[in-house]
Amino acid sequence: MYPRKDSWKSGDLPVCPSVQLGSIAGESLRNRSISSKVNSKEAPQTVLIIGAGPAGLATAACLRSKYWIPSIILERANCSAPLWRYMTYDRLRMHLPKQFCQLPLRPFPAVYPKYPTKNQFIAYLEDYQRHFGISPVYNATVTSAEFSTALGLWVVIAEQKLEDNCETVTYTTRSLVVATGENAEPYMPDLFGSHKFHGVISHGSTYRNGVKYKDMKVLVVGAGNTGMEISLDLAKFGAKPTLVARSKFHVMPRDLFGLNISAFQVMLMLLKVLPVSFVDKLLVIFSRLTLGDTDHLNLVRPKEGPLKMKARTGHTPVLDVGTVAEVRNGFIKVAPAIDQLTKSGARFVNGVEEEFDAVIMATGYTSNVYEWLKIDGMSGINGFPKRPFRNGWKGGRGLYAVGFGRKGLMGCAHDAELVADDIGAHHRDNEKTY
C-alpha cells in the first residue's frame, strides 16, 4: 500500500533522478529512485515511461537523441518487447513494408527483406536499445499512477520483483508516458458451453506453430490477421482448421496482382490525390482482381469501404498472405458465428454441428491502463485515449500516450516523436524560466 494523498510529503517520496539514459545500469533500484527533497527547481526532470515495447523504446530514443532528456522505462516482463518475443507465432512477418515499421531515427538494415520476420524485428529492437543506450527496469509492475496536486507531479507505484522478494517502489515525475500499448492483456471471451468441451481451448498468444496439431480438427475463433495466419499455418502443418468469420470484413492482398507491389503503398499514393471514398472503391476492385470473389467462400465483404470502416470502427482490413488460396483449395474451412461449444465440438448459428479436437481463440488483446492509471481525463473505460489518432497522444498535466492509435508500428513512431517534441518544448520553457 502507499500513503494516503493527504499524507504525502515531498521528502517522503522517491523521485526519478536526472541521470543520463543508460547510466542507471548496475545501480541499486533504491538509489535510482530516491531523492532527498523536491522543490520547484529540483523537481524530477526525468521522464517516466511505462512499457518497454516498441512504443516505449521509440519514445526514450527520441527524448535522448533529440533533446538529451533522460528517461526511465518500467517494464513488468523480464525483457523488452515481451509481446513479440513470447506471444507471437513463428511464421509472423511484418504486414507492411519495412520502411513503415521502423522506429524513429534508426532504419532497418538494408539487408533485411521487404517484410522482415519476427526474429529480424526482435534483433532490430535489441540493436535499437544498444544504439540509444536504453536500459529499462524489468520485472517492475505498475500498480498505480496518479497526479498529486500537492506536489504538482505524477506519483507512480510499482512492484519490483527481486531475486527472492518483491519491493514496492514509488516514482515521481513531471512527464508520464503510457506506452503499454493496445495489446497488454489477451482477450478471452467466454463461449457458451465452453465448460462442456472436452478438448483444449487456448488463446492465440500461446500458439507458435502447428506441429502438435497435425491431423487434428482445430476451430480458430477470430478472422483478423492473427486468426487468418494461424489457420494458414495449421493447414501447412497438416491440421484441419476451421476459421470462424462471424461478421463481414475486408480481406486485401498484401501485394497486388501477385507482384511485388504493396497494397498499402498504393493506398498511400492514391490518398494523396483522390478522396477516401474513391480510394475505397479502387481498393475493393484491386482486391477482387487479386483474390477473386471471396463472398462464396464465406469471407463476405461489407458494403462500407475498408478505409471508412477503419476510421469508424478501428477494425483494420486483413492483409492476406495465402489464407484465401487455402480456403479456395479446401484446406481451410470457414464457418459462421458459434452458437455454443458442445462436448465434442461446436454448433454454429446456422444449426450445423461439427467435432473439433481443439479451439484457438484468435480474439485479440485489451489495454490494461484503466486498472492502474487513476482518473486522468485522457483515457476512456477501455484504456484507450478518448480522442482519435493524431490527437490522442497528449493528455493534461504532463500525461502522454504512445501506441494507442490503432495504427501499428507506424503509429507508435508518429506518437513517440510528437511526445518527445512536446516534452522537449516544455523543458526549454522551464530552463528559460529559471
N, C-alpha and C positions, 0 to 999 in steps of 0.2 A: 504494500500500500504506500501511497505517497501523501505528504502533508495536505491538510485542507488548504484551500486557496487563501483563507483569511490568516493562515499561519505562515505563509511563505515570506521569507526574508531574503534579501539579496545575498547575505553571507551564507545562507543555508544551502544554496543551490549550486551544483557543479555546472560549469559552462563550457561551451566549445572554445578551445584556445585559438589564438591567431597564429597558427603554425603553417609552414609550407606543406602543400599537399604531398603526401607520401612520406613525410618525416615522422609520422606517428608510428610507423612500423617498429616493433621492438620495445616500445614503451608500455608501461602498465596501463590498463584501462582507466584506473582511478586517476592516475597522473594526467592522462589525456583529457579527462572530463571535468576536472575540478579547478576552480579559480577562487581566489580569496575573497573577492568582492566584485560588485557590479555597480558602475555609475555611468553617467551619460557619456563619458569619454572612453571608458574601459569596457563598455558593453560588448558582448561577443560578436565579432565580425565574421567568424567562420560560418559558412552556410551548412546547414544540416540537411542531408538528402536521405530519404527513406527508400531503400530499394537499390540493389546493385545489378539490375538488369541493364539492357542497352540504354534505357531512358536515363537511369541514374549515372551510368558511366559517361554518357554524352554530356550531361549537364556539368559534371565535375570537370571534364576535359575543357569545355568552353569557358568555365569560370577561371580555370588556371591559365589557359593559353592566351585568352583574350584580355583578361583583367588582373591576373595574378591574385585572384581571390581564393583563399583556401576553403576546403570543404571536408566534411566527414560524411561518409556513407554508412548507414546502418543496414545490414542485410541479415534476415532471420536464418537463411541457409548457411551452409559451411563453405560456400563458394559464390562467385559471381555468376549471373545468368543461369540460375538453377533450373528455370523452365526449359531452356534449351538443352541443358546437359542431362536432366533426369526425367523430363516429361514429354519428350517428343519421339516420334518413330524414326527408325533408322533411314528410311528412304527419303526423308524430308529434304527438300531443296527450297531455295528462295522462290517465291511465286512471281516475283518481279525481277527485271534485270538488275544486276548488282549495283549500278550507279544510283538506283532508287532505294537501296537497302543499306548503304554505308552510313556510318555515323559522321558527324561534323569533323572537319579538319584532318581527316585521315582516310583516304580512299582504300578500297580493296586492292590487294596486289594485282598487278596487270596479268599475272599468270592464272588467276582464278577464272573459271568458266563464266559464261553469261549468267547462269543460275547457280550460285555457289551451294555446296552441300551443307548439311547441318554441321558436320565436323569442321569444314572450312570456315564456317561462320564463327564457331566457338574459338578456333585458332585465331581468327581475326580479332575477336574480343579480347583474348589474352594478350595479343600484341598491342592492342589499343590501350589496355591497362598499363603495360610496361612502358609504352612510349610516353604516356602522360603522367606516369608516376602515381597511379591511383591505387590506394591500399584501403579497401573497405574494412569495416569492423564486422566480422562474420559472427554468426550464432547470436545475433542481437535482435530480439523480437520486440517491436514497439507495441506497448500496451495502451498508451495514452499520449495524445498530443493536444494541448490546449493553450490558448493565448491568455497570458496573465496581464490584465490591465494595470496591475500594481507595478509590475516590472517593465511593462512595455515590450515583453519578449515572449516567444513561444517556449513552452515548457514541455519537454518530451521525456516520457518514462519508457525505459527499455529493460527487458530481462536478458541479461548477458549470460549465456551458458559458458561455464569454465570447465576445466577437466573433471573436477569432482563435485562441483556445486553450481549454483545459479546466483547471480548477483543483480540486484536492482540498481540501475544507473540512471541518473537524471541529467539531461542536457538542456541548455537554454540557448536560444539563437534569435537573431533578428529576422533571418530568412529561412523558411522551412519549405523544402521542395518534396512533394509527394510524387515518387516515381515507382510506385509498386505496380502500376500498370493495370490493364484491363483483365489480365489473366492470373489473378492472385490465388484463387481457390477453384478447384474443379467443381463444376456444377453437375450434380447427380440427381435428376428428378426421380421421384418415387413412382414407378409404373404400377398401375393397379394390377394386383395379382403377383407381384414380384416375390412375395413370401412363399408362393406355391412352386415357383420354378426350381427344378432340381439341378439345373446347370449352373455355370459360373456367370455372374454379372460383374463386369469391370468397367472402369472409366477409360476413355481413350488415352488419358495421360499415362497409363501403365502399359500401353501397347508399344512394343518395339519392332516386332516383325511377326510374320505368320507361320514360323517354323512349327510351333506347338499346336497350330490349328489345322494342320494338313488333314484332309478328308473330313473335316468337321463342318457341320452346318452352323454358320455364325450369323446372328442378326446384328446389324450395325444400325444404331439409332442416331439419326442426325445426318443430314445431307449437305453439310457445309464442306469446306475444303478438307478438313480432317476426316470426316466420315467418308467422303468420296475416295480419298487416298488410302485410307485403311482398307476399304473394300477392294481397291485395286491391288494392294499389297497382299491381302488374303488370297485373292484369285491367283496371283503369281506364285504363291506358295502351295497351291493345290487345295485350298479350302473352298467351301461353297457358301459365299457370302450373299446375304440379302440386305439391301440398303433400304431403310425406311425414309421415304420422302413424303412427309405428311402435308406439305403445302407447296405452292408454286414458288419457283425460284429461277434465277437466271444462271445458266451454265455458259461460260465463254471459253474459247480455246486460249491457252496461254500464248501460243503462237498461231498466227493466222495462216490459213491455206496450206498447212503442213510445211511452211517455210520458216526461216529464222527471222520472223517479223513479230515483235512483241505486240500483242493486242493492247497492252497498257500504254506503250509508247505511241501507238497510232491514236489512241483515245486522247492523250495529252495534246498531240499535234492538232487534232480536229477541234478540240475545245478552244484553241487559240483563235480560230476563225469562224466557228459555227456555234449556234445556240445549243444548249444542252438537249433540248427536245429533238433536234435534228441529229445530234451525235448519238443519242439513244437509239434512234431508228437505224442508223448506219451500223452500230454495234450489233444489233439483233440480226441484221442482214448478213454481216460478216460471220457471225456465229453460225447461222443456218448454212451458209455456204461451206463452212469448215467442218462442222459437226453433223450437219443434216438436221432433219426434223426430229426433235427429241420427245415431242409430246406423246408419240405412240410407245415410247419406252418408259412412260410414266414419270419422265422428267419434264414436267409441264412448265412452260414459261408464263409468267404473269403478263397482263396487258401493259402494266406500267413499266417504263423503261428502266434499265439497270441503274443509271445514274440518279434518276429521280427517286427510285426506290431506296437507294443507298442513302440519299440525303434525308428522306422522310423517316426511314426505319433504322438506319445504321447497318442493315444487312448487306454484306459485301457479295457481289457475284462470285460464283465458284469458278475458279480457273482450272479447266480440265487438262490433265496431263496423261490421259489414256483411259480413264474410267468409262467414258461414254462408249468407246470402242468395245470394251469388255462386256458392257451391258448389251450392246447390239449383237455381240457374238455369243451371248448366252452364258457367259462365265460369272456374271453378277446379275442377280435378280433385283427388281425394285418393287417395293410393297408400299401400300398406303399407311396411314397412321395406325398405331396399335390400339386396339380396344382394351386388351388385357393380356398379361402373360398367363400361361397355363402351366400345369405340372411339367409338361414335356416340350413346351414351345410358346407360341403366341397365337392369339386370334386378332385379326385385323378388322378395321371398321367396315370392310366390305363383306364380312362374315366368313372369310377364308381362314382356316386354321392350318398351322404348319409346325412341324417339330424342329427344334433347334438344340444344339449342344452348348452354345454359349451366346451371351449377349454383350456387346461392346457399346458403351454409351459415349458416342462422339457428340456430346451435348455442350461442350464448351466450358467456359470459366466465368467466374464473377469477381468483382472487385471486393476487397475486404476493408476499404478505407473507412466505411461507416462504423466499423467495430471499434476503432481506436481514435479516429480524428473527431474531437468534440465539435459541437455546433460551430460552424465556421462561415456559413453563408455561401460558400463556393460549391460544395458538393451536395448532390441530391441523396435520397434514401438508398439509391443503388450504388453509391460510392463514386459516381461519375460527375464531372463538372456539370452544373446546370446550363451553362452557356455552351453553344456548339463549338466545333472545331474552329480554330483560328482566334477564338476569344476565350475559350475555357481554360487557358493555361495560367491565368492570373486571378488570384482572389484578393482579399484585403489583408492589411497588416503584415505584409511580408510573406504571404502564403502563395505557393505556386504548385501547379500540377503539370507533369510531363508524361506523355504517352497515353492519354485518355481520350484522344480524339477519334478513335476507331479508324486510324489512318496507317496503322502498322509502323514499320521502322522509319518510314519517311516522315510520319507524323511525330515520332519521337525526336528525330533530328530537328524538325521545324520548331517544336516546343522548346527543346534544350537551348537553342540559340537565342530565342526570344527571352527566355527566363534569364539566361546569363547576361544578356544585354540590359535587361531591366534592373537586375541586381547591381551590375556594374555602374549604371547611371546613378542609382541611389548611393553607392559607395562614394562616387565622385562628389555628389552633392554634400554628403556628410563631411568629407575632407575639406570642402570649401567652407563649411560652417565653422569647422574648428580652426 
